[in-house]
């Protein structure tokens, strides 16, 4: 029995034989590279150094008839998160900085005639605000609220308020 006549059907002609090994080599190299990248990611613990932002919520309300700005600490993600509220006046100088300790804390800064100016509940003065900087109608005060948790901080709000 002569099998030479079946050889070209089983193995292929000279033009067809090189295609399969080249494709096979390319696929093996691709699989090896992908596998090495996955193993390196696990071994080197890539992605573990990513930190999330500090999460907290605050509201800023103004009362132009009383010339006051009230900032409230509404929510937080971690029990150790506090809010640092900074008021900046027209000239770019700080009016004051307040630290609010827990949700429900509020601070009112201004020159209200009913005695409610510069009042704070649930926090402390970082820099005692100057009420004279928030007295005139038409003053523009920038309120910046930063959530702080240990050594991480995230600015969660910056709002210009016109009295």
Protein Blocks (a to p, Z undefined) as FASTA:
>chain_A
ZZklmmmmmnopfklmmmmmmmmmmmmmmmmmmmmmmmmmmmnogoklpccddddddddd
ddfknopacdddfbdfbfkbccddddddfkopafbdcddfbghiacdedjdfklpgoiae
hiacfbdcdfklmmbghiacdddddddehjaccdfbdcdddZZ
